[in-house]
Amino acid sequence: MAKIIDIKNAAGLIESGSSILISGFLGCGSPLLLIDALVEKNVKDLTVISPVSALPGRNHDIGKLAANHQIKKFIGSHIGTNKDLSQQYLDETLEVEFVPQGTLVEQIRAFGAGLGAVVTPVGVGTQQEENHEKIKIDGKRISAL
């Protein structure tokens, strides 16, 4: 049975060094109160998995975590809409793993199902496949992302 807890207790479950998946798209559907609680708690070295970064010119959603330098690694499709994430990436103080949105969705779904990888031809022959195992299925090169 699901247990509902308040924001303070939810934020208490997230410690420095945690990986967190943040839903939403440019703030729409994001857990804004939880993000505020994490900023207040000053949790550091987070790995944030999110489809996109925050809105440009606004200290909103994960942009608050970025402005406060709480994110160590960002996994998502782009960071270009957020000046803090972009600058930290350029300064090499933020690790970024760029993942196409469709692939990211499948990775999240596979992880939730307990699968170890997503096997897809997406990204084969590109920089995206560099750190992933390559296999052949029916004579086609496939990456395990």
GIWOUR-V901258 format. One record per helix or strand. SS is the DSSP state (h for helix, s for strand). FROM is the first residue (numbers start at 1). TO is the last residue. If there is no record, write none. Layout:
ss = <SS	SS>
from = <FROM	FROM>
to = <TO	TO>
This chain:
ss = <h	s	s	s	h	s	h	s	h	s	h	s	h	s	s>
from = <7	19	25	28	32	46	62	71	83	95	101	119	127	133	140>
to = <12	21	25	28	41	49	67	76	90	98	112	120	129	137	144>
